[in-house]
């Protein structure tokens, strides 16, 4: 019972941190470092609780590989630094069974999201003058500068895969 409650609490920490990271990225175009640290730090007790069923080395390798690949994307200015850390910390949780569904879903959601922003930016002047919500105006204006809050698609993909990660069958 205690182990189940602890596992549930860690799942809640994961979900809240992911949601906070997405909201922060959409509203400020940055993800605080502490969000990624919380995600990585919460993985430690999660791994201890699930050590018998968890291929720990694979989780660590996949988290590190994701971070390194995304760091290259950051260097190419395709991603922001917060996105790199956020993706690396989330990937740590995914493991070998969930990393592929996570990245496939992330690719689809991020592709649709960025294409929508690119499409909308052609009407930036009309959107800025209209009665659109401030958040939409901000995203469309920033899209004109080729900025995209990838924390939102990342969170959508992570939360969609989360039940399989946190409570495997």
Secondary structure, DSSP 8 states (H G I E B T S, - for coil): -HHHHHHHHHHHHHHHHHHHHHHHHHHHS---HHHHHHHHHHHHHHHHHTTTT--HHHHHHHHHHHHHHHHHHHHTTSS-HHHHHHHHHHHHHHHHHHHHHHHHHHHHHHHHHHHHHHHHGGGHHHHHHTT--HHHHHHHHHHTTT---HHHHHHHHHHHHHHHHHS--
